[in-house]
């Protein structure tokens, strides 16, 4: 059964060249680029929708008479941008945030620390 799955994987990889390979570094970089691309799409939609909301608040009541800037001081004009901005910030932290808090080699250093600690505990009772 394992060989059948491997053949299916290789067939899929040939059809979708560039998406999946055996190289773990490439796969990790590919996933990171996809996450980055989704974030930039999210940011683009955020900007477009909120610009439309702000412009529509300027022409809401007086479409034929021109712009009314009194809508810029009302909370409902910016409430969507505010709450959606919180979600966008969370998305940005999920894409960019891991290196900010832990550093690029934090995981390797922690694994090494725990391996050394376990080795010291094994030698302690021998």
Secondary structure in CASP SS format (residue, H / E / C, confidence):
PFRMAT SS
TARGET T0000
AUTHOR 0000-0000-0000
METHOD secondary structure of the structure
MODEL  1
X C 1.00
X H 1.00
X H 1.00
X H 1.00
X H 1.00
X H 1.00
X H 1.00
X H 1.00
X H 1.00
X H 1.00
X H 1.00
X H 1.00
X H 1.00
X H 1.00
X H 1.00
X C 1.00
X C 1.00
X C 1.00
X C 1.00
X C 1.00
X C 1.00
X C 1.00
X C 1.00
X H 1.00
X H 1.00
X H 1.00
X H 1.00
X H 1.00
X H 1.00
X H 1.00
X H 1.00
X H 1.00
X H 1.00
X H 1.00
X H 1.00
X H 1.00
X H 1.00
X H 1.00
X H 1.00
X H 1.00
X H 1.00
X H 1.00
X H 1.00
X H 1.00
X H 1.00
X H 1.00
X H 1.00
X H 1.00
X H 1.00
X H 1.00
X H 1.00
X H 1.00
X H 1.00
X H 1.00
X H 1.00
X H 1.00
X H 1.00
X H 1.00
X C 1.00
X C 1.00
X C 1.00
X C 1.00
X C 1.00
X C 1.00
X C 1.00
X C 1.00
X C 1.00
X C 1.00
X H 1.00
X H 1.00
X H 1.00
X H 1.00
X H 1.00
X C 1.00
X H 1.00
X H 1.00
X H 1.00
X H 1.00
X H 1.00
X H 1.00
X H 1.00
X H 1.00
X H 1.00
X H 1.00
X H 1.00
X H 1.00
X H 1.00
X H 1.00
X H 1.00
X H 1.00
X H 1.00
X H 1.00
X H 1.00
X H 1.00
X H 1.00
X H 1.00
X H 1.00
X H 1.00
X H 1.00
X H 1.00
X H 1.00
X H 1.00
X C 1.00
X C 1.00
X C 1.00
X H 1.00
X H 1.00
X H 1.00
X H 1.00
X H 1.00
X H 1.00
X H 1.00
X H 1.00
X H 1.00
X H 1.00
X H 1.00
X H 1.00
X H 1.00
X H 1.00
X H 1.00
X H 1.00
X H 1.00
X H 1.00
X H 1.00
X C 1.00
X C 1.00
END
